[in-house]
Amino acid sequence: MKHLPGYIALCALLLGAVPVDAHKAKDSGPVTALHGGQALAAGPYHLELVATDGELTLYVRDHSDNAISTDGAKAKATIQHGTEKARTEIELEPSGEHTLKGTGTFTINPDTGIIIFLRLPEQDAHAARFTPRQTKSQSGGTEGKQQRHK
């Protein structure tokens, strides 16, 4: 206990060294959909999901809208309709320079939610929740949700 004041001072010093803008990279503002899907930020990425019955296409870009290679990427989509407990899981495979695709037996409805888990080689995994057919009034004006997973 005699070292407690020293530890507190050290913690205060270290916390003061954190840059003020450290968290701004995660929230870079609205994300532009370049392919007609729903787009949002997830960690260091801009993800755009184009969802149709039976097919999902995910485009990956950085915050400057530069294409990011998906070679070696692992991605999974979990599709759920409203409050139903049944879920469909689709593996997304690299398909082009900055694209991942997956197909299966599913439909996209106004109450469909799709959670994408994406891991690029030697990077942290990130997740994003898409609501591809909801309007802003149906989804409360949100663009989706994003999380980071290690």
C-alpha positions in Angstrom: 0.0 0.0 0.0 3.0 2.4 0.5 3.5 2.4 -3.3 -0.2 3.3 -4.1 0.4 7.0 -4.6 3.2 6.3 -7.0 1.0 3.9 -9.1 -1.7 6.4 -9.2 0.7 9.1 -10.4 2.1 6.7 -13.0 -1.4 5.8 -14.3 -2.4 9.5 -14.5 0.8 10.2 -16.5 0.2 7.3 -18.9 -3.5 8.2 -19.4 -2.5 11.8 -20.2 -0.2 10.5 -23.0 -3.1 9.1 -25.0 -3.8 11.2 -28.1 -7.1 13.1 -27.9 -7.9 11.9 -31.5 -7.3 8.2 -30.8 -10.9 7.2 -31.2 -11.9 9.4 -34.2 -10.6 6.8 -36.7 -13.5 4.5 -35.8 -16.2 7.1 -36.4 -15.3 8.7 -39.7 -18.9 9.9 -40.5 -21.3 8.7 -43.1 -20.1 5.9 -45.4 -21.0 6.2 -49.1 -22.5 3.1 -50.8 -20.7 2.8 -54.2 -22.5 -0.4 -55.3 -26.1 0.2 -54.3 -25.9 -1.6 -51.0 -25.9 -0.6 -47.3 -22.5 0.9 -46.2 -21.1 1.5 -42.8 -17.8 1.8 -41.0 -16.4 -1.1 -39.1 -13.0 -0.4 -37.4 -10.5 0.7 -40.1 -12.8 -0.4 -42.9 -15.8 0.8 -44.9 -18.0 -2.2 -45.6 -20.8 -2.2 -48.2 -23.2 -5.1 -48.2 -25.3 -5.8 -51.3 -27.9 -8.4 -50.2 -30.3 -10.2 -52.5 -32.3 -13.4 -52.1 -29.7 -16.2 -52.1 -26.6 -14.0 -52.5 -24.4 -11.6 -50.4 -21.6 -9.4 -51.8 -19.3 -7.5 -49.4 -17.1 -4.7 -50.6 -14.1 -3.7 -48.4 -12.5 -0.3 -48.6 -10.5 1.9 -46.2 -11.7 5.2 -44.8 -10.4 7.0 -47.9 -12.5 4.7 -50.1 -9.4 2.9 -51.4 -10.0 -0.8 -52.2 -8.5 -3.2 -49.6 -7.4 -6.7 -50.8 -9.6 -9.5 -49.5 -7.1 -12.2 -50.5 -6.9 -14.6 -47.6 -9.8 -13.0 -45.8 -12.3 -15.0 -43.7 -15.9 -13.8 -43.4 -19.2 -15.2 -42.2 -22.7 -13.7 -42.4 -25.4 -14.6 -39.9 -28.9 -13.8 -41.3 -31.9 -13.5 -39.0 -35.5 -12.3 -39.7 -37.0 -10.1 -37.0 -37.2 -11.9 -33.7 -37.1 -15.4 -35.1 -34.7 -17.7 -33.4 -33.7 -19.4 -36.6 -30.6 -18.1 -38.2 -28.8 -18.9 -41.5 -25.0 -18.8 -41.6 -23.2 -18.1 -44.9 -19.5 -18.2 -45.5 -18.2 -15.4 -47.7 -15.2 -16.2 -49.9 -12.8 -13.7 -51.6 -14.1 -12.9 -55.1 -12.2 -10.2 -56.8 -9.8 -7.5 -55.6 -11.8 -6.1 -52.6 -14.9 -8.3 -52.7 -16.3 -11.3 -50.8 -19.3 -13.3 -51.9 -21.5 -16.0 -50.4 -24.6 -17.8 -51.6 -27.2 -20.0 -49.9 -30.9 -20.5 -49.5 -32.3 -17.4 -47.8 -34.5 -14.4 -48.5 -34.0 -10.7 -47.6 -37.1 -9.1 -46.1 -37.7 -5.7 -44.5 -37.1 -7.2 -41.0 -33.8 -9.0 -42.0 -30.7 -8.3 -40.0 -27.3 -9.5 -41.2 -24.2 -9.6 -39.0 -20.9 -9.8 -40.9 -17.8 -11.0 -39.1 -14.7 -10.2 -41.1 -11.0 -11.0 -40.5 -8.3 -10.0 -43.0 -4.9 -11.7 -42.7 -2.9 -10.6 -39.7 -5.6 -8.1 -38.7 -8.2 -7.8 -35.9 -11.6 -9.2 -36.6 -14.5 -6.7 -37.0 -18.2 -7.2 -37.0 -21.0 -5.0 -38.5 -24.8 -5.3 -38.4 -26.6 -4.5 -41.6 -30.3 -4.0 -42.1 -30.3 -4.0 -45.9 -34.0 -3.4 -46.6 -35.0 -1.1 -43.7 -35.6 2.6 -44.4 -34.2 5.2 -42.0 -37.7 5.6 -40.4 -37.8 1.8 -39.8 -34.3 1.5 -38.4 -34.5 4.7 -36.3 -32.1 6.5 -38.6 -29.1 4.3 -37.8 -26.7 3.2 -40.4 -25.9 -0.1 -38.6 -23.6 -1.1 -35.8 -20.0 -2.0 -35.7 -17.8 -3.8 -33.3 -14.1 -4.9 -33.1 -13.1 -8.4 -31.9 -9.6 -9.6 -31.1 
